[in-house]
Amino acid sequence: MYGEAVMAVSTGAASGVLSYLIEGQVDILRTRISAIFRRSGNPQEEATALQVLDEHSVALTRREITERTVTDTWTELFAALLDAHSDARTGIEEVTTSAPTRTLNIDSQHNHGSGVFIGNSHYGDININTRDDR
């Protein structure tokens, strides 16, 4: 495989790994990573990739590692795998295309009546009693 293509695929998949980790979908990612590295026929490569995945998951949660370090590490892991096994490209690309994306739910809040409204819809009055001697 050409160097530029390897790096493009590897970098995209590494970003996908980061997305899975940030979204807390480590179990789904573990299954995908295991399948990708198992195809290489080398159980040690699979075990190493899963160990790195576990370490990165914990380190990100504890904020002991940067997102850049995660993507750089996975770019290298995927690039090495692609150099040795070009047939792994499809599986690696699937990490990119199936990576979770953060969704934002936009809702509306209706406030009827008088008073301060915090958090949810409110119907009716809110009376806030204050003491004059404050």
Kinemage of the C-alpha trace (Angstrom):
@kinemage 1
@onewidth
@group {chain A} dominant
@subgroup {mainchain}
@vectorlist {calphas} color= white
{ca met a 1} P 0.000 0.000 0.000
{ca tyr a 2} L 1.256 3.497 -0.708
{ca gly a 3} L 2.554 5.492 2.280
{ca glu a 4} L 0.105 8.363 1.869
{ca ala a 5} L -2.876 6.017 1.635
{ca val a 6} L -1.720 4.099 4.701
{ca met a 7} L -1.420 7.317 6.684
{ca ala a 8} L -4.801 8.610 5.520
{ca val a 9} L -6.592 5.392 6.454
{ca ser a 10} L -4.680 5.065 9.730
{ca thr a 11} L -5.278 8.655 10.780
{ca gly a 12} L -8.986 8.433 10.009
{ca ala a 13} L -9.353 5.218 11.969
{ca ala a 14} L -7.349 6.657 14.875
{ca ser a 15} L -9.812 9.547 15.031
{ca gly a 16} L -12.594 6.974 15.060
{ca val a 17} L -10.977 5.214 18.018
{ca leu a 18} L -10.838 8.526 19.865
{ca ser a 19} L -14.534 9.147 19.128
{ca tyr a 20} L -15.485 5.756 20.547
{ca leu a 21} L -13.411 6.389 23.677
{ca ile a 22} L -14.804 9.870 24.246
{ca glu a 23} L -18.367 8.613 23.831
{ca gly a 24} L -17.720 5.795 26.306
{ca gln a 25} L -18.343 3.031 23.777
{ca val a 26} L -15.273 1.022 24.686
{ca asp a 27} L -16.991 -2.382 24.529
{ca ile a 28} L -18.109 -1.852 20.929
{ca leu a 29} L -14.650 -0.580 20.025
{ca arg a 30} L -12.987 -3.535 21.776
{ca thr a 31} L -14.941 -5.931 19.567
{ca arg a 32} L -13.946 -4.051 16.398
{ca ile a 33} L -10.271 -3.747 17.364
{ca ser a 34} L -10.130 -7.421 18.301
{ca ala a 35} L -11.587 -8.461 14.939
{ca ile a 36} L -9.224 -6.182 12.986
{ca phe a 37} L -6.054 -7.367 14.695
{ca arg a 38} L -7.164 -11.015 14.865
{ca arg a 39} L -7.168 -11.110 11.045
{ca ser a 40} L -3.430 -10.590 11.114
{ca gly a 41} L -3.054 -14.084 12.506
{ca asn a 42} L -0.767 -12.854 15.271
{ca pro a 43} L -2.394 -13.181 18.714
{ca gln a 44} L 0.297 -10.957 20.231
{ca glu a 45} L -0.696 -8.041 17.961
{ca glu a 46} L -4.315 -8.423 19.032
{ca ala a 47} L -3.387 -8.614 22.725
{ca thr a 48} L -1.154 -5.540 22.435
{ca ala a 49} L -3.860 -3.517 20.678
{ca leu a 50} L -6.441 -4.462 23.313
{ca gln a 51} L -4.020 -3.580 26.113
{ca val a 52} L -3.361 -0.169 24.566
{ca leu a 53} L -7.113 0.322 24.193
{ca asp a 54} L -7.695 -0.418 27.875
{ca glu a 55} L -4.852 1.873 28.943
{ca his a 56} L -6.100 4.725 26.769
{ca ser a 57} L -9.658 4.321 27.985
{ca val a 58} L -8.608 4.634 31.621
{ca ala a 59} L -6.085 7.405 30.964
{ca leu a 60} L -8.614 9.526 29.056
{ca thr a 61} L -11.144 9.130 31.829
{ca arg a 62} L -8.568 10.270 34.370
{ca arg a 63} L -7.277 12.981 32.032
{ca glu a 64} L -3.785 11.523 32.181
{ca ile a 65} L -3.372 11.427 28.400
{ca thr a 66} L -4.128 13.848 25.607
{ca glu a 67} L -6.409 13.183 22.674
{ca arg a 68} L -3.437 13.838 20.411
{ca thr a 69} L -1.442 11.052 22.065
{ca val a 70} L -4.334 8.649 21.557
{ca thr a 71} L -4.673 9.453 17.860
{ca asp a 72} L -0.904 9.365 17.287
{ca thr a 73} L -0.594 5.958 18.965
{ca trp a 74} L -3.503 4.444 17.046
{ca thr a 75} L -2.274 5.946 13.777
{ca glu a 76} L 1.012 4.103 14.319
{ca leu a 77} L -0.712 0.839 15.297
{ca phe a 78} L -2.993 0.897 12.269
{ca ala a 79} L -0.196 1.940 9.901
{ca ala a 80} L 1.996 -0.946 11.089
{ca leu a 81} L -0.869 -3.372 10.630
{ca leu a 82} L -1.611 -2.061 7.137
{ca asp a 83} L 2.039 -2.289 6.131
{ca ala a 84} L 2.100 -5.942 7.162
{ca his a 85} L -1.455 -6.845 6.100
{ca ser a 86} L -2.938 -4.649 3.394
{ca asp a 87} L -6.105 -6.781 3.479
{ca ala a 88} L -6.908 -5.238 6.905
{ca arg a 89} L -7.816 -1.946 5.222
{ca thr a 90} L -11.549 -2.649 5.034
{ca gly a 91} L -11.802 -3.420 8.741
{ca ile a 92} L -9.753 -0.380 9.670
{ca glu a 93} L -11.826 1.912 7.467
{ca glu a 94} L -14.982 0.632 9.189
{ca val a 95} L -13.752 2.154 12.448
{ca thr a 96} L -13.826 5.520 10.724
{ca thr a 97} L -17.218 5.160 9.078
{ca ser a 98} L -18.952 3.685 12.112
{ca ala a 99} L -17.460 6.022 14.716
{ca pro a 100} L -20.041 7.611 16.973
{ca thr a 101} L -20.796 11.262 16.667
{ca arg a 102} L -21.979 13.438 19.471
{ca thr a 103} L -25.575 14.503 19.117
{ca leu a 104} L -27.081 17.612 20.540
{ca asn a 105} L -30.714 17.620 21.517
{ca ile a 106} L -32.371 20.982 21.320
{ca asp a 107} L -35.508 21.306 23.341
{ca ser a 108} L -37.797 24.158 24.221
{ca gln a 109} L -38.772 25.479 27.590
{ca his a 110} L -42.086 27.136 28.320
{ca asn a 111} L -42.394 29.482 31.244
{ca his a 112} L -45.827 30.831 32.101
{ca gly a 113} L -46.353 33.024 35.117
{ca ser a 114} L -43.965 35.125 37.090
{ca gly a 115} L -40.763 34.206 38.814
{ca val a 116} L -37.407 32.679 38.084
{ca phe a 117} L -37.371 29.554 35.919
{ca ile a 118} L -34.448 27.201 36.197
{ca gly a 119} L -34.111 24.042 34.182
{ca asn a 120} L -37.580 22.909 33.236
{ca ser a 121} L -40.922 24.167 32.135
{ca his a 122} L -43.017 25.762 34.845
{ca tyr a 123} L -46.668 26.652 34.884
{ca gly a 124} L -47.948 28.934 37.645
{ca asp a 125} L -46.422 31.325 40.120
{ca ile a 126} L -43.219 31.034 42.033
{ca asn a 127} L -42.995 33.106 45.176
{ca ile a 128} L -39.601 33.840 46.540
{ca asn a 129} L -39.772 35.162 50.063
{ca thr a 130} L -36.903 37.369 50.989
{ca arg a 131} L -36.152 38.846 54.353
{ca asp a 132} L -35.720 42.572 54.462
{ca asp a 133} L -33.046 42.324 57.149
{ca arg a 134} L -30.414 40.783 54.909
